[in-house]
Amino acid sequence: MKEIYLDNAATTKPLQEVADVVADTMINVYGNPSSLHKKGVEAETIIKSSNEFISKMIGCGQDELIYTSGGTESNNAAIIGISTAYHRTGNRIITSAIEHPSVLETFKYLESLGFEVVSVPVDREGYIQTEALEEAVNPQTILVSIMHVNNELGTVQNLEKIGRLVKVKNSAAFFHVDAVQSFGKLPIHVKKAKIDLLSASAHKFYGPRGIGFLYKAKSTRIVPIFYGGGQQKNNRSGTENVPGIAGMLEACRYVHANSKQLRTHYLECKHYLAHHILHNIPDTFVNGPEADQGAPHILNIGFRNVRAEVLLHALEQKGIYVSSGSACASNKKVHSHALAAIGNKKDDFDNAIRFSFGLETNKEMLDKTAAVLKEQVELLRRYTLGGKRP
Ligand SMILES: Cc1ncc(COP(=O)(O)O)c(C=O)c1O
């Protein structure tokens, strides 16, 4: 059975060139970048090449990048780092209702320490309600953390508008962006959008797992979450993951060189599948922005009277891999906070499937997916609506 992988927002299959570079660096460039001898300099050269390339991609300085273990660490380092460094300036930290758990849980932790957390609501499609944000930013605000692309709905926030709004209300407040779902897919210019900190993760754009970066403007101070040897200008102690950085750099080069073609390809996949589902399967609807808007690689569709988790496993039986918004944790149902935040009715909490496209997705895969979906949804509905067990 041929696999059909439509879960690229969860992670992507690394490029062969990426795997080759990682292996080559592990074997041949094994020096510690902090070592003063030639082996160290060789390793440091890879980090410098990466600084040079990524800084051009997002419009920052070469000395404004910190390498981390990925999106979760970058988000923690930014949010905890700013809150700890500037707690004497103010106590209010702001985020949105649809952030990734690596942001939401970090905010909850800081709330438990006494910070005042404000969660800004979103509209029916997942866009930040800017008036609410404007109202929330006050003189006590030290941080606003808003994601670029929502991982479940694909909503793309207008960063320039948000950055401007934050700085107009309080020029001392820092603006952090979780760009884990957008870096390598959509253009980002940190200076234009007045972004002070930005998180990215390589495994979302054909790089290795366990490596990412945090952009931190030079003028911004964070208290580190790791203490030790003082690497990366004391911002993140620990020997740098040089093979990971080399692999991420290779992935950056690929997505940068092919950015337009990739975007067009994802969009074509999204429109094609959305059209086939919405026209051929009754009682289906898009969650988040309409299929011709939003992030090119994410499509979230609700299937009325179908439990997403059951449909996910039915698709898995046919070699098709997707995500659902809800999950069962220790027998306790966990609903998608994003679907709740956009105002879905309770009945539409548990029927959403996220399809996310990658460079290997093709028309044949989407045709098969659409056909299997039609067949399985009909079967499951017959059972759900009181018919015989399929
Ligand atoms: C929006 C967003 N932020 C953060 C993360 C966490 O990234 P990582 O898996 O690299 O820790 C993810 C991963 O799913 C994500 O989609």
The ligand as a MOL file (V3000), in Angstrom:
LIG
                    3D

  0  0  0     0  0            999 V3000
M  V30 BEGIN CTAB
M  V30 COUNTS 16 16 0 0 0
M  V30 BEGIN ATOM
M  V30 1 C 2.7610 26.7360 15.8500 0
M  V30 2 C 3.7230 25.8010 16.5240 0
M  V30 3 N 4.5080 26.2610 17.4950 0
M  V30 4 C 5.3960 25.4680 18.1260 0
M  V30 5 C 5.5230 24.1360 17.7930 0
M  V30 6 C 6.5150 23.2760 18.5140 0
M  V30 7 O 7.6440 23.0330 17.7030 0
M  V30 8 P 8.6390 21.8400 18.0180 0
M  V30 9 O 7.9570 20.5730 17.6410 0
M  V30 10 O 9.8390 22.1210 17.1600 0
M  V30 11 O 8.9810 21.9120 19.4620 0
M  V30 12 C 4.6970 23.6010 16.7860 0
M  V30 13 C 4.7570 22.1730 16.4430 0
M  V30 14 O 3.7730 21.5310 16.1860 0
M  V30 15 C 3.7780 24.4610 16.1320 0
M  V30 16 O 2.9750 24.0160 15.1480 0
M  V30 END ATOM
M  V30 BEGIN BOND
M  V30 1 1 1 2
M  V30 2 1 2 3
M  V30 3 2 2 15
M  V30 4 2 3 4
M  V30 5 1 4 5
M  V30 6 1 5 6
M  V30 7 2 5 12
M  V30 8 1 6 7
M  V30 9 1 7 8
M  V30 10 2 8 9
M  V30 11 1 8 10
M  V30 12 1 8 11
M  V30 13 1 12 13
M  V30 14 1 12 15
M  V30 15 2 13 14
M  V30 16 1 15 16
M  V30 END BOND
M  V30 END CTAB
M  END
